[in-house]
Amino acid sequence: TLIVNFTLAPILSLSNQFCQLNNIPNEAEMEVKMVDEQPTELIKVIIDPYDEQDYEILESNQLLVQNSFLNQIRIVQRSTAIVVFCQNLPIRLRIGK
């Protein structure tokens, strides 16, 4: 009889674009904690494009960016940068304060 003890740990994968935007170095070790508290449900999230290129994508594809954001993002934190993919094109956004 073989008895193996192991712990299941969730796998967290972050895109290169997200890491670069938030100054997370390659191979960084991160701690993930599960919390019991329920997140606040938001009615509105204010986002700003990260730079001029992202602004142009946002201006010409507002509905696509909005739908992509809603389909890809579940949790946001104030004053952070995120990456949303619109038809395989990354657009960098900042979450408003």
Secondary structure by P-SEA (a helix, b strand, c coil): cbbbbbbbbbbbbbcaaaaaaaccccbbbbbbbbbccccccccbbbbbbccaaaaaaaaacaaaaaaaaaaccccccccbbbbbbcccbbbbbbbcc
